Amino acid sequence: MKWLSDFVKLKVEPREFSERMSLSGSKVEGWEIEGEEIKNVVIGKILSIDPHPDADKLVVCQVDVG
């Protein structure tokens, strides 16, 4: 529903939206709430990857986590 909210302001929960779409004749294959089971996770963008100066099998990464 995130992409849809870019175009339309929805004031309904995902489950209710899914039920209403099904009642309208639209096909709803399924839905899920992303991230509900995931806790203590940080997402970042890798900015650079360079060889480690003291190890052949390691790299040094610069990461932007916001």
C-alpha positions in Angstrom: 0.0 0.0 0.0 3.0 2.3 0.3 3.1 3.0 -3.4 -0.6 3.6 -3.4 -0.3 6.2 -0.7 1.9 8.3 -3.0 -1.2 8.9 -5.1 -4.2 8.6 -2.7 -4.6 9.4 1.0 -5.9 6.3 2.6 -7.4 6.3 6.1 -7.9 2.6 6.4 -5.9 -0.3 7.8 -4.3 -2.8 5.3 -6.5 -5.7 6.3 -9.7 -3.6 5.9 -8.4 -2.2 2.6 -7.7 -5.8 1.4 -11.3 -6.9 2.3 -12.8 -3.9 0.6 -10.9 -4.5 -2.6 -12.0 -8.2 -2.6 -15.6 -7.1 -2.1 -15.3 -4.7 -5.1 -14.4 -7.6 -7.3 -10.6 -6.8 -7.4 -8.3 -9.7 -6.9 -6.1 -9.5 -3.7 -3.5 -12.3 -3.7 -2.2 -11.5 -0.3 -0.7 -8.8 1.9 1.8 -8.6 4.7 3.1 -6.0 7.1 6.8 -5.6 6.4 9.2 -5.5 9.3 6.7 -6.5 12.0 8.8 -9.6 12.9 12.1 -7.9 12.6 13.5 -6.1 15.6 16.8 -4.1 16.2 17.8 -3.9 12.5 19.5 -0.9 11.0 19.4 -0.4 7.2 22.2 1.5 5.5 23.6 2.4 2.1 27.2 1.1 1.3 29.1 4.2 0.2 32.5 2.5 -0.5 34.4 -0.8 -0.2 38.2 -0.7 0.1 40.8 -3.4 0.8 41.8 -3.6 4.4 45.4 -2.3 4.8 46.5 -5.1 7.1 44.6 -8.2 5.8 44.2 -9.8 2.4 40.8 -11.3 3.1 39.1 -8.3 4.7 37.6 -5.1 3.3 36.7 -1.8 5.0 33.2 -0.4 4.2 31.9 3.1 4.6 28.1 2.9 5.4 25.5 5.6 5.6 22.9 4.7 8.2 21.1 8.0 8.1 
